[in-house]
């Protein structure tokens, strides 16, 4: 359950990255345009004649400011589309279109409800706003996320739906926008009643956070860094940045909610003389850490490296430090010591909280786009003037952080003999080169010479057949695999990865800012890569043996016998590939067929023996008299029911006859609490010369021939 939750949160977190990736560019446009059109700043630096009102540069800069501001003003619909794309498994463009339509429909429904109930004047003060020209509730980015997540769920459920011939045109992907429109018409009506209550709750929580003082700011900074290794920090800080949880403020005559939105609204307002520290308390703490503290840690690790290894670690640590200083992307350096010396990361999290708290104490009003490097500090701190931002305290505190990080990390590394890069010959902490990748390549990678990096990643993940989903955020590949035990961390690190996080079926491989290119190349490689698993060399076949078997497979086999297996249900039969679960559909657990039961009784398909029964009662291991090992798995995700709704009629070791009831289940309960009633009927130990052939498709009765196991000449 924990692993499943982590996997879902990982996907939600990465879905935020697409819309978040827009913010740096929009922020730079707004930062440059807003800074150099601010009359106070222009007068301060003596640029009135060059950039004052009416000048050519003022007009250009005004366009830049408006271009950046329009992105922040329309973040809800951007998040709706971006989250839908991120959460959709396939056909992502359909999900994007459906999300946009659903967003309009939801807010149009809310607008109609507001009108029918007396207009915006009757609603909570500040509770309504204009959303893409529609008078609606002030839902902020939450509204976009509600649409994005909901449409993605509908999309993943229905994008392969089939209708009768007369309605077949509306099946598949065409049905997704249709069901989205119907669903979000209803959601809009529900939100009219629900969201005002949520607004009051959010405002109340926001007030507590805003009134929690310096201690609350410290906890915020600590949690934000602590969640980085899990890739869940976006999930944590986004509500503070983009919703009323981070505060509300009237700027230029309009109510703005969310710390980042407040800052950029003030940035665009030429009348603002000092930025709100109550908003920037959730952002300013990044600067001392990223510009000063982490480079100090990098220098400490370099100084503590063995003399013969300093040259090899210098490149890694220097590039990581520069990346952190300029862009605020910290993972390259944080993960350099996270996986080799976790104690240092714990200390780093504590100091992160202190950095946020100190910036709050000293009244620093410098905002960020999505990072906290020198680029953001220059545009949103230095260019705005110290009177407006108190940016000088970043430098003062930052210098202290550099000194503390350098000496404290140096002391702990040497005192505790922490295995940071360059301090040990162990493979886990060495710096890997391209030659290392080539040495780690498995025997089945010879066709991948054109893209050695992607081939190495594919191998380290257990091969193409073990990869379910590929995506990325700003600095890391985010992979879902079928069998996490096949993942080889050593091979992945040999590809240049800074760190690898494996939690359940979710794998995160940290590469740094270049990860988008790596992901694109990997996608292209997987399109033509062999669909096979890479298993450890100690159990891998020799090349000669594999070649011989390939030749055998090309021969036309001769059918010598067949064994019939009957249906254990009354229901509807279909091919295993139609099972609404990738693990079963991909035949990872064995070949077979799928039956959707009409009645809640599972009977013995043939004469045989009950080999084992899952403790959760949802699945039975069975062997026929002919020696065919089978798994009868009632429903999808029924393991989570923990046996509720199931009643056993047999026990392990029982001999049964064809048609004997073995298991009874409550169809309504299973249908309402599990993903599907679809029941895979699997042959788990077939030989290569044994193939499954579906005999009956569609309606089938219990005891009727379901599939055949064809036996071919070896």
C-alpha positions in Angstrom: 0.0 0.0 0.0 2.8 2.4 0.9 4.6 1.7 -2.4 1.4 2.2 -4.3 0.8 5.6 -2.6 4.4 6.6 -3.3 3.9 5.7 -7.0 0.8 7.7 -7.3 2.3 10.7 -5.5 5.4 10.4 -7.7 3.2 10.6 -10.8 1.2 13.6 -9.4 4.5 15.4 -8.5 6.0 14.9 -12.0 2.7 16.0 -13.7 3.3 19.4 -12.0 6.6 19.8 -13.7 5.3 20.6 -17.2 3.4 23.7 -16.1 6.1 24.6 -13.6 8.7 24.5 -16.4 7.0 27.4 -18.0 7.4 29.6 -15.0 11.1 30.4 -15.3 10.7 31.9 -18.8 7.6 33.7 -17.9 9.2 34.9 -14.7 12.3 36.2 -16.6 10.1 38.1 -19.0 8.1 39.6 -16.2 11.3 40.2 -14.1 13.2 42.0 -16.9 10.1 43.8 -18.2 8.8 44.8 -14.8 12.1 45.8 -13.4 13.1 48.2 -16.3 9.6 49.7 -16.6 9.4 50.5 -12.8 9.9 54.3 -12.6 11.5 54.1 -9.2 14.1 51.6 -10.4 14.7 53.6 -13.6 15.3 56.8 -11.7 17.5 55.0 -9.2 19.9 53.8 -11.9 19.5 57.0 -14.1 17.8 55.3 -17.1 14.9 57.6 -17.5 16.0 59.1 -20.9 16.7 55.6 -22.3 13.9 53.5 -20.7 11.4 56.1 -19.4 7.7 56.3 -20.5 7.2 56.9 -24.2 10.6 55.5 -25.2 11.1 52.5 -27.6 12.8 50.4 -25.0 10.0 51.1 -22.5 7.4 49.8 -25.1 9.4 46.6 -25.7 9.9 46.0 -22.0 6.2 46.6 -21.4 5.4 43.9 -23.9 7.8 41.5 -22.1 6.2 42.4 -18.8 2.7 41.7 -20.2 3.8 38.5 -21.8 5.2 37.2 -18.5 2.2 38.4 -16.5 -0.4 36.6 -18.8 1.2 33.2 -17.9 0.8 33.8 -14.2 -2.7 35.2 -14.7 -3.8 32.0 -16.4 -2.0 29.4 -14.4 -5.2 27.4 -13.6 -5.9 26.4 -17.2 -2.2 25.8 -17.8 -2.1 23.4 -14.8 -5.3 21.7 -16.0 -3.7 20.9 -19.3 -0.3 20.2 -18.0 -1.4 17.8 -15.2 -3.7 15.9 -17.6 -0.8 15.4 -20.0 1.5 14.3 -17.1 -1.0 11.8 -15.7 -2.3 10.4 -18.9 -0.6 7.0 -19.8 -1.1 7.2 -23.6 -2.6 9.5 -26.2 -1.6 12.5 -24.1 -2.7 15.0 -26.7 -6.3 13.8 -26.3 -6.1 14.2 -22.6 -4.8 17.8 -23.1 -7.7 18.8 -25.4 -10.2 17.1 -23.0 -8.8 19.0 -20.0 -9.1 22.4 -21.8 -12.7 21.7 -22.7 -13.5 20.3 -19.2 -11.9 23.5 -17.6 -14.2 25.8 -19.6 -17.3 23.6 -18.9 -16.6 23.5 -15.2 -16.2 27.2 -14.8 -19.2 27.9 -17.1 -21.3 25.7 -14.9 -20.1 27.5 -11.8 -20.8 30.8 -13.5 -24.4 29.8 -14.3 -25.0 28.7 -10.7 -23.6 32.0 -9.4 -25.9 33.9 -11.7 -29.0 31.8 -10.7 -28.2 32.4 -7.0 -28.1 36.2 -7.1 -24.7 37.0 -8.7 -21.1 37.4 -7.4 -22.3 40.0 -4.8 -23.9 37.2 -2.7 -20.7 35.1 -2.5 -17.9 35.1 0.0 -15.9 38.4 -0.2 -13.0 37.8 -2.5 -14.4 34.4 -3.4 -15.1 35.1 -7.0 -12.9 36.1 -9.9 -12.7 36.1 -13.7 -11.3 32.9 -15.1 -10.5 33.2 -18.9 -13.3 35.8 -19.0 -15.8 33.7 -17.0 -17.1 34.9 -13.7 -16.4 31.9 -11.4 -15.2 31.0 -7.9 -11.7 31.8 -6.9 -10.3 28.3 -7.1 -6.8 29.3 -8.2 -4.5 26.5 -9.4 -6.6 24.0 -7.3 -9.3 24.3 -9.9 -6.8 23.4 -12.7 -5.5 20.5 -10.7 -9.0 19.2 -10.0 -9.7 19.2 -13.8 -6.3 17.8 -14.7 -6.4 14.9 -12.3 -10.0 14.1 -13.0 -9.7 14.2 -16.8 -6.6 12.1 -16.7 -8.5 9.4 -14.7 -11.4 9.5 -17.2 -8.9 9.3 -20.0 -7.0 6.4 -18.7 -10.2 4.5 -18.1 -12.0 5.2 -21.4 -9.5 5.9 -24.1 -9.8 2.3 -25.4 -13.5 1.9 -24.8 -15.4 0.0 -27.5 -19.1 0.5 -28.4 -21.5 -1.4 -30.6 -21.1 -1.0 -34.3 -23.8 1.7 -34.6 -22.0 3.9 -32.1 -18.4 2.8 -32.8 -17.5 6.3 -34.2 -17.7 7.6 -30.6 -15.5 5.0 -29.1 -11.9 5.1 -28.1 -10.3 8.5 -27.7 -13.3 10.3 -29.2 -15.3 9.3 -26.1 -12.8 11.0 -23.7 -13.8 14.7 -24.3 -17.5 13.6 -24.4 -17.4 12.0 -20.9 -15.2 14.9 -19.7 -17.9 17.4 -20.7 -20.6 15.4 -19.0 -18.6 14.8 -15.9 -17.4 18.4 -15.4 -20.8 19.9 -16.0 -21.8 18.0 -12.9 -18.5 18.8 -11.1 -19.1 22.5 -11.7 -22.5 22.3 -10.0 -21.0 20.4 -7.1 -18.1 22.9 -6.8 -20.6 25.8 -6.4 -21.7 24.3 -3.1 -18.4 22.7 -2.0 -15.8 25.2 -2.9 -17.0 28.1 -0.7 -16.6 25.8 2.3 -13.1 24.8 1.1 -12.3 28.5 0.6 -13.2 29.3 4.2 -11.0 26.3 5.3 -8.1 27.3 3.2 -8.2 30.9 4.4 -8.3 29.6 8.0 -5.3 27.3 7.5 -3.5 30.1 5.6 -4.0 32.4 8.5 -2.5 29.9 10.9 0.5 29.5 8.7 0.9 33.2 8.3 0.6 33.7 12.0 2.9 30.9 13.0 5.9 33.2 13.0 9.5 32.2 12.5 9.1 28.7 13.8 6.6 27.9 11.0 8.9 29.3 8.4 11.7 27.0 9.7 9.4 24.0 9.5 8.5 24.9 5.9 12.1 25.1 4.8 13.0 21.8 6.6 10.1 19.9 4.9 10.8 21.4 1.5 14.3 20.0 1.5 13.5 16.7 3.2 11.1 15.8 0.4 13.6 16.3 -2.4 15.0 12.7 -2.3 11.5 11.4 -2.8 10.6 13.8 -5.6 7.6 15.0 -3.6 8.7 18.5 -2.8 6.6 20.0 -5.6 3.5 18.5 -4.0 4.5 20.2 -0.7 5.4 23.7 -1.7 3.0 24.3 -4.6 -0.1 25.0 -2.4 1.9 27.7 -0.6 3.1 29.3 -3.8 -0.1 29.1 -5.8 -3.0 29.0 -3.4 -4.4 30.9 -0.5 -2.5 28.7 1.8 0.5 31.0 1.1 -1.6 34.1 1.9 -3.9 36.5 0.2 -3.3 40.2 -0.6 -5.0 43.0 -2.6 -2.5 44.2 -5.3 -3.4 46.9 -7.8 -7.1 46.6 -7.0 -7.4 42.8 -7.3 -7.3 40.1 -4.7 -4.3 37.8 -5.3 -3.7 34.4 -3.5 -0.5 32.4 -3.3 2.9 33.6 -2.2 4.5 33.5 -5.7 1.4 35.1 -7.3 1.5 37.9 -4.7 5.2 38.6 -5.4 4.8 38.8 -9.2 1.6 40.9 -8.9 3.6 43.3 -6.7 6.5 43.1 -9.2 4.2 44.2 -12.0 2.7 47.1 -9.9 4.9 50.2 -10.2 3.4 51.7 -7.0 4.8 49.0 -4.7 7.8 50.3 -2.7 8.6 47.1 -0.7 7.7 43.5 -1.4 5.6 41.5 1.0 7.9 39.5 3.3 4.9 37.4 4.4 4.8 36.1 0.9 8.5 35.8 0.1 9.1 33.9 3.4 8.3 30.8 1.4 10.9 31.6 -1.3 13.8 33.8 -0.1 15.4 31.0 2.0 16.6 29.3 -1.1 19.2 31.9 -2.0 21.7 31.5 0.9 21.5 27.7 0.4 21.9 27.5 -3.3 24.3 30.4 -4.0 26.5 29.9 -1.0 25.8 26.9 1.3 25.9 24.1 -1.2 29.0 25.4 -3.1 30.7 25.4 0.4 29.7 21.8 0.8 31.1 21.0 -2.7 34.4 22.6 -1.7 34.5 20.6 1.5 34.0 17.3 -0.4 36.8 18.3 -2.8 39.2 19.1 0.0 38.4 15.8 1.8 39.0 13.7 -1.3 42.1 11.6 -1.5 45.0 13.5 -3.3 45.0 11.0 -6.2 41.3 11.4 -6.7 40.9 15.1 -6.4 41.3 15.6 -10.1 38.6 13.1 -11.0 36.1 14.6 -8.5 36.8 18.3 -9.4 34.8 18.3 -12.6 31.7 16.8 -10.9 31.8 19.1 -7.9 32.6 22.2 -9.9 29.8 21.8 -12.4 27.4 20.9 -9.6 28.4 24.0 -7.6 28.1 26.3 -10.6 24.7 24.8 -11.5 23.4 25.4 -8.0 24.8 29.0 -7.8 23.5 30.2 -11.2 20.2 28.3 -11.7 19.2 27.1 -8.2 19.0 23.5 -9.4 20.5 21.7 -6.4 20.0 18.0 -7.0 23.4 17.4 -8.8 25.2 18.4 -5.6 22.7 17.3 -3.0 22.6 13.8 -4.4 26.4 13.7 -4.6 26.4 13.4 -0.8 22.9 12.1 -0.1 23.6 8.6 -1.2 27.1 8.4 0.1 26.7 10.3 3.4 23.0 10.6 4.4 24.0 12.3 7.7 25.1 15.3 5.8 21.8 15.6 4.0 19.9 15.5 7.4 22.1 18.4 8.6 21.5 20.2 5.3 17.7 20.0 5.8 18.1 21.5 9.3 20.1 24.4 7.8 17.6 24.8 5.0 14.9 25.5 7.6 17.2 28.0 9.3 17.9 29.8 6.0 14.2 30.4 5.4 13.8 31.5 9.0 16.7 34.0 8.8 15.4 35.5 5.6 12.1 36.0 7.3 13.7 37.6 10.4 15.8 40.0 8.3 12.8 41.0 6.1 14.2 39.8 2.8 11.6 40.2 0.0 13.2 38.4 -2.9 10.9 36.0 -4.9 11.8 33.2 -7.3 10.4 31.5 -10.4 11.1 27.9 -9.5 14.7 28.0 -8.3 16.8 30.2 -6.1 20.1 30.8 -8.0 21.9 34.0 -8.8 19.8 34.7 -11.9 16.6 35.0 -9.8 18.5 36.9 -7.2 19.8 39.4 -9.8 16.4 40.1 -11.4 14.1 39.9 -8.4 16.5 41.2 -5.7 19.5 43.3 -6.9 17.7 45.0 -9.8 14.7 45.9 -7.6 17.0 47.8 -5.1 17.9 47.0 -1.5 15.2 49.3 -0.1 12.6 47.2 -1.8 14.0 43.7 -1.1 16.7 43.8 1.6 18.7 41.5 -0.7 22.0 42.4 0.9 21.1 40.1 3.8 21.2 37.2 1.4 24.9 37.9 0.8 25.6 38.5 4.5 23.9 35.3 5.6 25.1 33.5 2.5 28.8 34.1 3.3 28.1 32.7 6.8 26.5 29.7 5.3 29.4 29.1 2.9 31.8 29.1 5.9 29.6 26.9 8.1 29.0 24.4 5.3 32.6 24.2 4.4 34.1 23.7 7.9 31.2 21.6 9.3 31.1 19.3 6.3 34.9 19.0 6.3 35.0 18.2 10.0 32.2 15.5 9.8 33.6 13.9 6.6 37.0 13.4 8.2 35.9 12.7 11.7 33.3 10.1 10.7 35.1 8.9 7.6 32.1 9.6 5.5 32.4 8.0 2.0 31.9 11.1 -0.1 33.3 11.1 -3.7 37.0 10.6 -3.8 37.4 9.0 -0.4 37.1 5.3 -1.3 37.6 3.0 -4.2 34.2 1.4 -3.7 32.1 1.3 -6.8 29.2 2.9 -5.1 31.0 6.2 -4.5 33.3 6.4 -7.6 32.8 8.8 -10.4 31.7 6.9 -13.5 32.9 7.7 -17.0 31.7 6.7 -20.5 34.2 3.8 -20.5 32.6 2.5 -17.3 29.3 2.4 -19.1 30.7 0.4 -22.0 32.2 -2.1 -19.5 28.8 -2.5 -17.8 26.9 -3.1 -21.0 25.1 -6.5 -21.1 25.5 -9.0 -23.9 22.2 -8.1 -25.5 23.1 -4.4 -26.0 25.2 -4.8 -29.2 22.5 -3.3 -31.4 22.4 -0.1 -29.4 25.9 1.3 -30.3 24.3 4.4 -31.8 22.9 5.4 -28.3 25.1 3.9 -25.7 23.7 6.0 -22.9 20.1 4.9 -23.5 21.2 1.3 -23.9 22.9 1.5 -20.5 19.8 3.0 -18.9 17.6 0.4 -20.5 19.9 -2.4 -19.3 20.0 -1.0 -15.8 16.2 -0.9 -15.6 16.0 -4.6 -16.5 15.4 -4.2 -20.2 12.5 -2.8 -22.3 10.1 -5.5 -21.3 10.5 -4.4 -17.6 9.7 -0.7 -18.3 6.1 0.4 -17.9 6.3 4.2 -18.1 9.0 6.8 -18.8 8.8 10.4 -17.8 11.0 13.2 -16.3 10.9 16.3 -14.1 13.5 19.1 -14.0 16.5 16.9 -13.0 15.5 13.2 -12.9 14.1 10.4 -14.9 11.0 9.0 -13.4 10.4 5.4 -14.4 7.8 2.8 -13.5 9.0 -0.8 -13.8 7.2 -4.1 -13.5 9.9 -5.9 -11.5 12.0 -3.6 -9.3 14.3 -6.5 -8.4 15.7 -6.4 -12.0 16.9 -2.8 -11.6 20.7 -2.6 -11.4 21.8 0.6 -9.6 25.5 0.1 -10.5 24.7 0.1 -14.2 22.5 3.2 -13.8 25.2 5.0 -11.9 27.6 4.0 -14.6 25.5 6.0 -17.1 26.4 9.2 -15.2 23.5 9.2 -12.8 24.1 11.2 -9.6 21.8 9.0 -7.6 19.1 6.3 -7.9 15.9 6.1 -5.8 13.8 2.9 -5.8 10.5 2.8 -4.0 8.2 0.0 -5.0 7.8 0.1 -8.7 8.9 3.7 -9.0 12.5 4.4 -10.0 14.0 7.9 -10.0 17.4 8.4 -11.7 18.9 11.8 -11.0 20.9 13.3 -13.9 20.5 17.1 -13.6 19.2 19.7 -16.0 20.1 17.7 -19.1 17.5 15.0 -18.2 14.9 16.2 -20.8 17.3 15.3 -23.6 18.2 12.0 -22.0 14.4 11.2 -21.7 13.8 12.1 -25.3 16.7 9.9 -26.5 15.5 7.0 -24.2 12.0 7.2 -25.7 13.4 7.0 -29.2 15.7 4.1 -28.3 12.8 2.1 -26.7 10.8 2.3 -29.9 13.2 0.0 -31.6 14.9 -1.8 -28.7 14.4 -5.5 -28.3 11.4 -6.3 -26.2 13.1 -8.5 -23.7 14.3 -8.5 -20.1 17.9 -8.1 -19.1 18.7 -10.5 -16.3 21.9 -10.8 -14.3 24.8 -12.3 -16.2 25.0 -15.2 -13.7 21.7 -16.6 -15.0 21.9 -15.3 -18.6 22.2 -17.6 -21.5 25.4 -17.6 -23.5 25.3 -15.9 -26.9 25.8 -19.1 -28.7 22.8 -20.7 -26.9 20.6 -17.7 -27.5 21.5 -17.7 -31.2 20.7 -21.4 -31.5 17.3 -20.9 -29.9 16.6 -18.0 -32.2 17.2 -20.3 -35.2 14.9 -22.9 -33.7 12.1 -20.3 -33.2 12.3 -19.4 -36.9 11.4 -23.0 -37.9 7.8 -23.7 -38.6 6.8 -25.9 -35.6 4.5 -28.9 -36.0 1.4 -29.2 -33.8 1.4 -32.6 -32.1 -1.3 -32.3 -29.4 -3.7 -29.9 -27.6 -5.2 -29.7 -24.1 -8.5 -28.1 -23.5 -9.3 -25.9 -20.4 -12.9 -25.0 -19.6 -14.3 -21.8 -18.2 -14.7 -21.6 -14.4 -17.5 -19.0 -14.8 -20.6 -17.9 -16.6 -19.5 -14.7 -18.2 -17.7 -13.1 -21.1 -14.4 -14.3 -22.4 -11.7 -12.3 -24.1 -7.9 -12.3 -24.9 -5.5 -11.7 -22.0 -4.2 -8.5 -23.7 -7.6 -6.9 -23.0 -7.2 -7.3 -19.2 -7.3 -3.8 -17.6 -4.0 -4.3 -15.9 -0.6 -4.0 -17.6 1.0 -6.8 -15.5 -1.5 -9.4 -16.6 -2.0 -8.0 -20.1 1.7 -8.1 -20.9 1.8 -11.8 -19.8 4.4 -11.1 -17.2 2.8 -13.7 -14.8 2.0 -16.2 -17.5 -0.1 -16.7 -20.7 -3.8 -17.3 -20.7 -7.2 -15.6 -21.2 -9.5 -13.3 -19.4 -13.1 -13.8 -18.2 -15.5 -11.3 -16.8 -17.8 -13.3 -14.5 -21.6 -13.0 -14.6 -22.0 -14.9 -11.3 -19.9 -14.8 -8.2 -18.8 -18.5 -8.1 -15.5 -19.7 -9.3 -15.5 -23.4 -10.2 -12.7 -25.9 -11.0 -12.0 -25.5 -14.8 -10.8 -29.2 -15.0 -10.1 -32.1 -12.7 -7.1 -31.3 -10.6 -5.6 -30.2 -7.3 -5.6 -26.9 -5.3 -1.9 -26.1 -4.9 -2.1 -22.9 -2.9 -4.6 -20.2 -1.8 -3.6 -16.5 -1.3 -4.2 -15.4 2.3 -6.5 -12.7 0.9 -8.6 -15.4 -0.8 -8.8 -13.6 -4.1 -6.6 -16.1 -6.1 -6.1 -19.8 -6.2 -3.2 -21.8 -7.5 -4.4 -24.9 -9.4 -2.9 -27.8 -11.3 -4.9 -30.0 -13.7 -4.6 -33.7 -13.9 -2.7 -33.2 -17.2 0.0 -31.2 -15.2 -0.9 -27.7 -16.3 -0.1 -25.2 -13.5 -2.7 -22.4 -13.3 -3.5 -19.2 -11.4 -7.1 -18.2 -11.1 -7.1 -14.5 -10.1 -10.5 -13.0 -9.3 -10.7 -9.4 -10.3 -8.0 -6.7 -10.6 -6.5 -5.1 -7.4 -8.6 -7.4 -5.3 -5.6 -8.1 -3.0 -6.3 -4.8 -1.3 -9.8 -6.1 -0.2 -7.9 -8.3 2.3 -10.3 -11.2 1.9 -13.5 -9.2 2.4 -16.3 -10.4 0.1 -14.7 -13.8 -0.5 -15.7 -17.3 0.8 -13.6 -20.4 0.2 -15.0 -23.9 -0.4 -11.6 -25.6 -0.7 -8.3 -25.7 1.1 -4.7 -26.3 -0.1 -4.2 -30.0 -1.2 -7.8 -30.7 -2.0 -8.6 -32.8 -5.1 -11.5 -31.4 -7.1 -13.6 -32.4 -10.1 -14.4 -30.2 -13.0 -17.2 -27.8 -12.1 -16.8 -28.1 -8.3 -17.3 -24.7 -6.6 -14.0 -23.5 -5.1 -14.6 -19.9 -4.3 -17.6 -17.6 -3.8 -17.4 -13.8 -4.0 -19.7 -10.9 -3.6 -19.8 -9.4 -7.1 -21.3 -6.1 -6.0 -18.7 -5.6 -3.2 -15.8 -6.5 -5.5 -17.1 -4.3 -8.3 -17.4 -1.3 -6.0 -14.1 -1.7 -4.1 -11.7 -3.1 -6.7 -10.6 -1.9 -10.1 -12.4 -4.5 -12.2 -14.1 -7.9 -12.1 -12.0 -9.1 -15.0 -10.4 -12.4 -14.0 -7.2 -13.6 -15.6 -7.0 -17.4 -16.1 -3.2 -17.9 -16.3 -1.0 -20.9 -17.2 2.1 -20.0 -15.1 4.6 -22.6 -16.2 4.2 -23.2 -19.9 7.2 -24.5 -21.9 8.3 -22.7 -25.0 6.7 -25.3 -27.2 3.3 -24.8 -25.5 1.0 -22.0 -26.7 -2.3 -20.7 -25.5 -5.2 -20.4 -28.1 -8.5 -18.7 -27.2 -11.4 -21.0 -28.2 -14.4 -18.9 -27.2 -14.7 -15.1 -27.4 -17.8 -13.3 -25.9 -20.5 -15.1 -23.9 -19.5 -18.4 -22.3 -21.0 -20.7 -19.8 -19.2 -22.5 -16.9 -17.7 -25.8 -18.1 -17.6 -24.8 -21.8 -14.2 -24.9 -23.6 -12.4 -21.7 -22.9 -8.9 -22.1 -24.4 -6.6 -24.7 -25.7 -2.9 -25.3 -24.9 -1.4 -26.3 -28.2 1.7 -28.5 -27.9 4.3 -28.3 -30.7 7.2 -30.4 -31.7 10.3 -29.5 -29.8 
